Amino acid sequence: MTDQRISLALIGCGGIAQSHWGGIQSDAPNVHVTAAVDTDPERAQAMAQQTGARAFTSLREALAEGAFDAVDIMLPHDQHEAAAVACFEAGKHVVLEKPMAMTLDACQRIIDAATSAGTVFMVAEQSQYWPDAVKIQQMIDEGAIGEIITARAFFGGSVGSGWGSKPWRYELAKAGGGITIDGGAHWIRPLRMWLGEIDEVVAVTGRPLADMEGESLARALLRFQSGTVAVFDALRAGAFMGPGEEFRVTGTEGELLVEKGREGRVMLYTKEHPDGRFLLEKDAGRSASFGYELQDFALAVLEGKTLEAGPEYSLGELRTALAIYRSAETGQWEKVWD
């Protein structure tokens, strides 16, 4: 592994930037932050002080005066296209928080700009690097539960957990949707890792959380190209939620379970382990996954490493979300890739 580092600008210094910075410190040794950009001068300056970087209050100013090879774009979804295209036109390598954009047309324009620039482009999806997702993939590949029969993913929490009173994610014009297009993508990606590509979906959505303009409830059946059917549930509502599971993968010889909650475990249930075999703590490494993905990006820039998941692959979560939205309107199965 090279001992070189890429110089990186953090574009957007909100909450997710803190997660990225934490991951860089712990698990991305080939990343050096040299610029912090935010339209809020106080946030830009605070991040600059944390990282030792130079603060900027506009992307245009940063691109003109900053010293960096790559950018990490962490802005509301409606700003992704303009920011990414500007960075590609400036010849920068780009890692862009998911979703790539809110529409497929916008995504294509970003991909075209990346192709023209000839620089590295990555869409950040940290669940690709979650240790529990990787461990389950390993167990499936080893045949620990036999042939997969079905699976379930649940994402969400009570109104009092996670997001604040009314973040930009609650605004349809900025987010492009509700819980599915945003946080739900982190639960769709592991299903794709384990079961293959999604062919079509049928879904219902609702808005039990009135402050969220997009859906705060989604219940969907996902039919994969293999014919396997999985369940995707997403919910942000209620004052309290009890224990449960984030993922359940059922096979002919057993089940893999990721327990819901901060103290959740990853468990294997088989005839040999009817009471469950502990595999790892769910949260062990999830925060570090931000560092894992940025290190992957850095090595792609420095060494030409193939990314664990390229930008075209990342369209799968967005396409799935858009198909869920169409199905909620039509009441029918909707194709994901057509």
C-alpha positions in Angstrom: 0.0 0.0 0.0 1.3 3.5 -0.9 2.3 5.9 1.8 1.1 8.8 -0.3 -2.0 10.8 0.6 -4.7 12.5 -1.4 -5.6 16.1 -0.5 -9.3 16.3 0.1 -11.9 19.1 0.5 -14.9 18.5 2.6 -17.8 20.1 0.8 -20.6 20.6 3.4 -19.7 20.7 7.1 -22.9 19.4 8.7 -23.4 16.2 10.8 -22.4 13.7 8.1 -19.0 15.6 7.7 -18.3 14.8 11.4 -18.8 11.1 10.6 -16.6 11.3 7.5 -13.9 13.1 9.5 -14.0 10.5 12.3 -13.6 7.7 9.7 -10.7 9.5 8.1 -8.9 9.8 11.4 -9.4 6.2 12.3 -9.3 4.2 9.1 -8.3 6.4 6.1 -4.6 6.9 6.4 -4.2 8.0 2.8 -6.5 11.0 3.1 -5.4 14.4 4.1 -8.1 17.1 4.6 -6.9 20.5 3.3 -10.1 22.4 2.8 -13.5 22.8 4.6 -16.3 24.4 2.6 -19.7 25.5 3.9 -22.0 28.5 3.3 -22.2 28.9 7.0 -18.9 30.6 8.0 -19.0 29.3 11.5 -19.4 25.7 10.5 -16.7 26.0 7.8 -14.3 27.6 10.4 -15.2 25.0 13.0 -14.4 22.1 10.6 -11.2 23.8 9.5 -10.0 24.1 13.1 -10.8 20.4 13.7 -9.0 19.2 10.6 -6.2 21.8 10.2 -7.7 22.7 6.8 -8.4 26.1 5.2 -12.0 27.3 5.5 -14.1 28.5 2.5 -17.7 29.7 2.3 -18.3 28.8 -1.3 -17.4 26.0 -3.6 -16.4 28.4 -6.4 -13.9 30.1 -4.0 -12.5 26.8 -2.9 -12.0 25.5 -6.4 -10.3 28.8 -7.4 -8.0 29.1 -4.4 -7.9 25.8 -2.5 -5.1 23.2 -2.6 -6.7 19.8 -3.0 -6.9 16.9 -5.5 -10.3 15.5 -4.5 -13.6 16.5 -3.0 -16.0 14.8 -0.6 -19.5 16.3 -1.4 -21.9 16.1 1.6 -24.7 18.4 0.6 -28.5 18.2 0.4 -29.5 16.0 -2.6 -30.8 18.8 -4.7 -27.3 20.3 -4.7 -25.4 17.2 -5.8 -25.5 17.7 -9.6 -24.3 21.3 -9.7 -21.5 20.7 -7.1 -20.3 17.4 -8.7 -20.3 18.8 -12.2 -18.4 21.9 -11.1 -15.8 19.8 -9.4 -15.3 17.5 -12.4 -15.0 20.6 -14.7 -12.2 21.7 -12.3 -10.5 18.3 -12.8 -11.1 17.0 -9.3 -11.6 13.4 -8.1 -15.1 13.2 -6.6 -16.7 11.1 -3.8 -20.4 12.1 -3.5 -22.8 11.1 -0.8 -25.7 9.0 -1.9 -28.0 9.3 -3.7 -26.0 10.5 -6.7 -28.9 12.8 -7.5 -32.7 12.9 -7.2 -33.4 12.0 -10.9 -31.9 9.5 -13.3 -31.4 12.3 -15.9 -29.3 14.3 -13.3 -27.3 11.2 -12.5 -26.5 10.7 -16.2 -25.3 14.3 -16.5 -23.0 13.7 -13.5 -21.7 10.4 -15.0 -21.1 12.2 -18.3 -19.1 14.9 -16.5 -17.0 12.3 -14.7 -16.3 10.6 -18.0 -15.2 13.8 -19.6 -13.0 14.7 -16.6 -11.3 11.3 -16.6 -11.0 11.4 -12.8 -12.1 9.0 -10.1 -15.8 9.1 -9.2 -17.4 7.3 -6.3 -20.8 7.4 -4.7 -20.4 7.0 -1.0 -22.6 4.2 0.4 -21.1 3.1 3.8 -23.2 0.0 4.1 -21.1 -1.5 1.4 -18.4 -1.5 4.0 -20.3 -2.4 7.2 -18.6 -5.3 8.9 -21.9 -7.0 9.6 -22.9 -6.7 5.9 -19.5 -8.1 4.8 -19.7 -10.9 7.4 -23.2 -12.0 6.3 -21.9 -12.0 2.7 -19.0 -14.2 3.8 -21.4 -16.6 5.6 -23.7 -16.8 2.6 -20.8 -17.5 0.3 -19.6 -20.2 2.6 -23.0 -21.9 2.5 -23.7 -21.4 6.2 -27.4 -21.2 5.7 -27.7 -23.2 2.4 -29.7 -21.6 -0.4 -31.4 -18.3 0.3 -35.2 -18.6 0.5 -36.0 -15.0 1.5 -34.8 -12.0 3.5 -36.1 -8.9 5.3 -34.6 -5.5 6.0 -36.0 -2.9 8.4 -34.8 0.7 8.7 -36.1 3.4 11.0 -36.8 4.5 14.5 -39.1 6.5 16.6 -39.6 10.3 16.0 -37.4 11.0 19.0 -34.4 9.2 17.6 -31.9 10.0 14.9 -32.9 13.2 13.1 -33.7 16.5 14.7 -36.9 18.6 14.7 -37.0 19.4 11.0 -33.9 18.8 9.0 -33.6 19.4 5.3 -34.3 15.7 4.7 -37.9 16.4 5.6 -38.3 18.8 2.6 -39.3 17.1 -0.6 -37.7 19.6 -2.9 -34.3 19.1 -1.2 -34.4 15.3 -0.6 -36.3 14.1 -3.6 -38.4 11.7 -1.5 -38.6 10.6 2.1 -37.2 7.7 4.1 -36.6 5.3 1.2 -34.4 7.5 -1.0 -32.3 8.7 2.0 -31.5 6.4 4.9 -33.4 3.4 3.5 -30.7 3.1 0.8 -28.3 1.8 3.5 -30.6 -1.1 4.0 -31.3 -1.8 0.3 -27.6 -2.0 -0.5 -26.9 -5.1 1.7 -29.8 -6.9 0.2 -28.3 -6.3 -3.2 -24.9 -7.5 -2.0 -26.4 -10.7 -0.7 -29.2 -11.5 -3.1 -28.1 -10.0 -6.4 -29.9 -7.4 -8.5 -33.5 -6.3 -7.9 -35.8 -6.8 -10.8 -39.1 -5.3 -9.7 -41.0 -4.0 -6.6 -44.5 -3.6 -5.3 -45.0 -1.1 -2.4 -47.2 1.1 -0.3 -46.1 4.3 1.3 -47.5 6.7 3.9 -46.8 9.8 5.9 -47.4 9.1 9.6 -44.8 11.7 10.4 -46.6 14.9 9.2 -43.5 17.1 9.3 -41.8 15.0 6.7 -43.1 16.0 3.2 -41.9 12.7 1.7 -42.9 9.2 2.9 -42.1 8.3 6.5 -43.5 4.8 5.9 -42.6 2.3 3.2 -43.5 -1.4 2.9 -42.3 -3.1 -0.2 -41.7 -6.6 -1.7 -38.5 -6.7 -3.7 -38.3 -9.4 -6.4 -34.7 -10.1 -7.4 -33.5 -11.3 -10.8 -33.0 -14.7 -9.2 -36.7 -14.9 -8.4 -36.1 -14.6 -4.6 -38.5 -12.2 -2.9 -37.4 -10.0 0.1 -39.2 -7.5 2.3 -38.1 -3.9 2.7 -39.7 -2.0 5.6 -38.9 1.6 6.5 -40.6 3.7 9.2 -40.0 7.0 11.0 -42.9 7.5 13.4 -44.1 6.9 16.9 -42.7 7.8 20.3 -40.9 4.5 21.0 -40.0 1.2 19.3 -39.3 -2.1 20.9 -36.6 -4.7 20.0 -36.5 -6.4 16.6 -34.2 -7.0 13.8 -32.5 -4.9 11.1 -31.9 -7.9 8.8 -33.1 -11.5 8.6 -31.8 -13.8 5.9 -33.5 -17.2 5.7 -31.9 -20.1 4.0 -32.6 -23.8 3.6 -30.1 -24.6 6.4 -30.5 -21.7 8.8 -30.9 -18.0 9.3 -28.6 -15.0 9.7 -29.9 -12.2 11.9 -28.8 -8.7 12.6 -30.5 -7.4 15.7 -32.0 -4.0 15.9 -30.6 -1.5 18.5 -27.3 -0.1 19.5 -26.3 -3.3 21.3 -27.4 -5.5 18.4 -25.6 -8.7 17.5 -25.0 -10.6 14.3 -26.2 -14.1 14.9 -26.2 -17.4 13.0 -29.0 -20.0 13.7 -28.6 -23.6 12.4 -29.3 -27.1 13.6 -25.8 -27.0 15.1 -26.5 -23.7 16.8 -30.2 -23.7 17.6 -29.7 -21.0 20.3 -27.6 -18.9 17.9 -23.9 -18.6 17.2 -22.6 -15.1 17.9 -20.6 -13.7 15.0 -19.9 -10.1 15.9 -21.4 -6.9 17.5 -23.5 -5.1 14.8 -22.1 -1.7 15.6 -18.5 -2.9 15.7 -17.0 -1.0 12.8 -20.1 0.7 11.4 -18.8 4.1 12.3 -15.4 3.2 10.9 -17.1 2.3 7.6 -17.0 6.0 6.6 -13.2 5.6 6.8 -13.2 2.3 4.9 -15.1 3.9 2.0 -12.9 7.0 1.9 -9.7 4.8 2.0 -11.1 2.8 -0.9 -11.6 6.1 -2.8 -8.1 7.2 -1.9 -6.5 4.0 -3.2 -8.5 4.3 -6.4 -7.0 7.7 -6.9 -3.5 6.8 -5.8 -3.1 3.2 -7.1 -5.9 2.8 -9.6 -7.7 0.3 -7.3 -11.1 -0.8 -8.5 -13.7 0.5 -6.2 -15.8 -2.0 -4.2 -18.8 -0.5 -5.9 -18.7 1.8 -8.9 -21.0 4.8 -9.5 -23.2 2.9 -12.0 -23.8 0.2 -9.5 -24.9 2.8 -6.9 -27.8 3.7 -9.1 -29.5 0.5 -7.8 -30.7 2.1 -4.6 -32.0 5.2 -6.3 -33.7 3.1 -9.0 -35.3 0.9 -6.3 -36.6 4.0 -4.4 -38.0 5.5 -7.5 -39.7 2.2 -8.4 -41.2 2.0 -4.9 -42.6 5.5 -5.4 -44.1 4.6 -8.8 -45.6 1.4 -7.3 -47.2 3.3 -4.4 -49.0 5.4 -7.1 -49.9 2.6 -9.5 -50.5 -0.2 -7.1 -48.6 -2.5 -9.4 -45.3 -4.2 -9.7 -42.7 -1.7 -11.1 -39.5 -2.5 -12.8 -36.3 -1.2 -11.3 -33.9 -1.1 -14.3 -36.3 -0.6 -17.3 
